[in-house]
């Protein structure tokens, strides 16, 4: 396991932070030092983890010592923190390497359990994805099999460590003995890109809203001579933007990887090879090494014909142990290595997979089911950013700085063949986002005075 073998990379630089660096040997030493503050036995540990070396040390120490680590947003509000403390009764709380003993409860914990992460969109909820040591290592291995990570590489941490995608970037680079740059600069800051150039960074990762922002500031016009590849996951990016990024990568001799994952699969389930991204900008590609996809129709029967839509089932060693909602759920898990993703999709004759929506991203208007993802895709095909939500009385569509809202509303009414009176269209300066950087549909509903039924 990579966390127990940090010392094998010895003098390789593991962390760059400001003017300071940590070699792998020094990183292991800091973990061993923190471990002395723990008593014996497997502990349940809450780690309020920031994007810095302290957060990394706390995470790795838990893995190295066999404790169960729940990774939490350091800005989580007090009410949600209290609810989590009540539900799980952690033995230890770590904030910025300050170790606080909390509950003396002797937890009975499945020996396979290593990590608890909040599900996408439910940060602060008691519901946690339960991941094993094997889940973490197998996903890091698979990512290293298809991404060109070298032990001489440097990447920059652009995503939160309590988010599965951000954590997978860390895991895969540590798995190769590569270096990770931590910075508090945002990607819209000039200082970020100056640091990117001076440190000769080779890769970075982004979710859709990051690429929306980068394209607005025209990052493709920056020199970025040391950048070899960059990755996108965390939701659907508009096809025209995927194509633009693919063209930039091809024109500059870089590689652009589009990936698909869920926290429940320890982050990554599929990737689209860079040479195919421009040709198939709407595809999630093929399953990662040692994983596979199956499609099931509404009757639970496996789909074998290209083009037929069904629920995507992922099977692989990185599929979670199960969900937990309290300390009682940590005793034993029955995970079988398969995951019903909740995503609807199909595959083509080349074996490439495509997502068309979510099973639960549905509302019912006038008795007819409406796929909310299809509404977003309708506008995306026109190069228009949209966020679609609603309930069984109203369809809500939000746009970014679109001036002719009434025209867009009328077009959608005609496209869906529903009366415009049930459509609420609003213009926002920006989409509200969850802590994981995804569209916050509940916040959009709240802004227009609605709630889910």
Buried (B, 14 or more C-beta within 10 A) or exposed (E): EBBBBBEEBEEBBBBBBEEEBBBBBBBBBBBBEBBEBBEEEBBBBBBBBBBBBBBBBBBBBBBBBBBBBBBBBBEBEEEBBEBBBEBBBBBBBBBEBEBEEBBEEEBEBBEBBBBBBBBBBBBBBBBBBBBBBBBBBBBBBBBBEBBEBEEEBBBBBBBBBBBBBBBBBBBBBBBBBBBBBBBEBEBEEEEBBEBBBEBEBBBBBBBBBBBBBBBEEEBBEEEBEBBBBBBBBBBBBBBBBBBBBBBBBBEEEBBBBBBBBBBBBBBBBBBBBBEBBBEBBBBBBBBBBBBEBBBBEEEEEEBEEEEEBBBBBBBBBBBBBBBBEBBEBBEEBEBEBEBBBBBBBBBEEEEBBBBBBBBEBBBEBEEEEBBBBBBBBBBBEEEBBBBBBBBBEBBBBBBBEBEEBEEBBBBBBEEBEBEBEBBBBBEBEEBBBBBBBBBBBBBBBEBBEBEEE
